[in-house]
Amino acid sequence: MNLNLYGHDGQWLMVDCGVTFDEPLVAPYLNQNTGSRYHVVAPDPAFIVQQREQLAGLVITHGHEDHVGAVAALWPRLRCPVFATPFTAEILHRKLGQVGLAGKVPVQIVSPDATLTVGPFVLSWLAITHSIPEPQALLISTSAGTVFHTADWKIDAQPVSGKPFNANLYRQLGETELLALVGDSTNALKPGFSISERICAEGLNTVIKRCTGRVVVSCFGSNIARLMSLARIAQQTGRYMALLGRSLENMHGVAKKTGYWPDNLDVLEKAHIGYLPPDEVLVVATGSQGEPRAALNRMAIDASPYFELEAGDTVIFSSIVIPGNEKAVERLLEKLRKKGVEVVLSEDSDVPIHASGHPCVEELKLMYQWTKPQIAIPVHGEPEHLEAHAAVAREMGVKRTYVGRNGDLYLLAPQPGIRRARVKAGRLAIDQS
C-alpha cells in the first residue's frame, strides 16, 4: 500500500493513499504484529493528521487499490483537496458513495497531461503505461528542485488499452537537471523486460482454444486490458464471458462509464451462466490470491449460486502469487484439483498468460538513462527489491541512492540525506477478517 508525503516551504503534498488486504497490523519500528489478520489495512496517517492545515492536497496516480483504496476511510481525517484523472476519479466517487461521502470530498478531475499549482508545488501529470487506464507518473517541481515520482509503470509498446509508452516524455526530463527519481521497485529482481499485455492476450487465446469444458480465468480485477482481451477471446472461441466478483463488476462499470470499454464487447449477465453448455462458458473471477471471500474460492467449495465446477473444466490463473499468499493459493489449488478441474498456473504455462504491470531491470536501466536524476529513491517493494533497484541506479551512474523503510525522512535539498524512523508509520485496520 502506498502513502507518500513530499514537504516543501512549510506545506505537504500527499501522493496516493492505498490499502492492503488480509494482513496483520505491524507495530511501528518493530518486526512484530498483533497476531490478528485484517481483511483491509490502511496506513496510519497520524503524522500528517496532526498538521493537516499544512496538507496542500492529495494526488492519486491511478485506480489500483494500493493507491486509492484508503481515501474514503482516511479523508475525514485529512480534509484536503483530492486530484485524479477521470477514470481514477470515477473509481473514487464510487468508493466515497459507499461510505456516505458522495459530494462531500473536493475531488478535482485533471486531464492526463495537466500541469497544476498546488500550494508550493507545481505538478505535471505524465502519461505512462501500466495495467489500468490512465496511469500517471508525477513531476513535482519546487524552488528547491524537481522530483519525478514514477508511481506504478512499465514499458508497453503494444498495450491493449490506452496509448503506447512514450519514451520522449522521459528523455526530456534528462535535459532538466532532475533532482530525484522516486521509483517503482516491484520487479527490480527480474532481469530483462516485462512482456506486453498484447503478448499475454495471444497466450491466453492459445490456452483457451484447447479447453473443452468451462473456462474460469482468475486475474486482478482492475486490469481492464486483460478483461478486454478475454472478452475478445470469448468471441473468437464461441464462448460467452461473464464476470464473478464485485471488484470485477465495478471496474467493468467504471470502464463503460468513462468510455474505455468497447461497445462491441459483450458481457453476459452472470445469472445466465448455469443455463449454457460448458463449452460456451468463459467466466472471469476474483480470487487469484486464494482469498476466502472471493468468487473462485466459493466455486472451489461449491458455494457459488451460479454454477458448479466439474471435472473437465479448466481454471486459468492469469496472475502471479503475491508474496505472503502462497499458502492460501495452495489450499485453493488443492480444492480445485480434488474436483478434477484442470489448473493452469502462469508460471507453468508454455505460453505467456500473465503480464506484469511493473518494470524489470532493463526497463529501470532505460528510465535512468533517459531521466538522469541526481538522486534515486527506490520505493514500492520489499527491502530486497529496494536494494536491487538501488544497485541498478548506481550501475546507470546515479551518484546518490537512498534505501529506507516506512517512516524514514528523505532530505533531497539543499543537503541530501536520510533520517531514520522520523515518523511513526503504523497501520490501521479498516475491516477485520
Phi, psi and omega in degrees: 000148188241132168208112184241142177237130174246128182246137176200137173054042175079005179230165182237150172237127176263134176242113179073153184201086191245180180236169168230168189235146174050055183234156171281165169275136182250127179292139180305139174070355185240149173270054181231151174231171187281353181095336178262145175256147185236142184295318179229128182232136180240161173293148175277115184268021189306321182302311184279334177298324180294343179225041187293341175297338179264005180272106186287330182176170178234123178255129175256120186282330178192177194267016177285150185302326181283004176238332184239347193295340183261357186299313183298325181282325188261341185302321179303338176271338185265312177052051179238163174296148179240137183239130181204154174284168190303315181296313180295321180296324178294320175300314182295318180302321180293321178293319179295322179297327181293338182245018175077020181253011180302128179078358183257346182255127180285091179262117178262121179275126182243152177284155183298349178239028187285157166231131189213143175264124179233106186060227180274009184252131170259117188252132175237124178274131182239125178295140180213170179253143180206210184243033180202150177299148175058043171291141184229133162272164186227128174258121184248109184252135176221175177293343180269348182145177184239134181245137176255113180259108188287334194052206181277137183199168170203170172262113178230107180280347182226059179290146177289326179234137178089180184274153177297159178302133181250098183294335184297327177304322187269333171298323180296328179296330180293349180259010189243010184056056181298128182288311186209150170245124176251110197227155179301128183244007191306319183249025185293347177267358184257124181288166173077210182242151170289154180274157180287151175299329180292324177294321176300319180298320179296320178294317178298320178300317180299315183291316184292327177300331182283340190281145181250328179266203176297149174240127173243124178249126176251128180212175178290128190298337185273358184275086182298322179300319179295320178296319177298316179300316181292325177296321177292321178297321177302315179298317184288337184251010177072030180245165174248131182262133174232159181246132176236117181131131186300319183294322177295313181296320180294317182294323175298319178297319178296317181297321178293316184293326183265005173086011181270342182267121181297141183295335184272005179254109184270147173238125183284142173298129188299333180294345182268352186303315187294347181266356183265151170299146183307322185283004176249009186252129167228112181251132170257125188230148171285161173116020182293344180259014178078019182297129186295332183273350189281165186299320184294320178293324177296321175297320184294335180250018178059037180250009177279136180280358189257323177191167176247135173291143182226165173304136184100343174281161182232134173247123182250125177265096178270064187192171170252164174272118178291133180309133184104343181258006187302315183293320179296320179292320179299319178298319179295315180300320180297318178297317182294316183292328177296335179275359182080017180276135175282133181245131177242113178264146183299325182286342181256352185289145179278353173228156181294126176235008174213141176234125179289153176263014186235156186280135171274183191302313183294330176291319176300317180300315180298318181298319177291324177298322181284314193270332175053054179287155175283330184229141173243129177236100177289135175223181173057070177174170173284167183308322181292329176290318180297317179296318179296320178297315179300322179296321177297316180299317179296319178301329181270011172094008177284123189281330181239125173230134181237118178252118183233190178234172176304133179095352177283149178251120179264127176259122185257325181204150001280340181243106183295149177175184179217136178244124189281141170051045179279339183233135174289115186245066180272195182231152177241138175277127173264327181207125178271133179273000000 
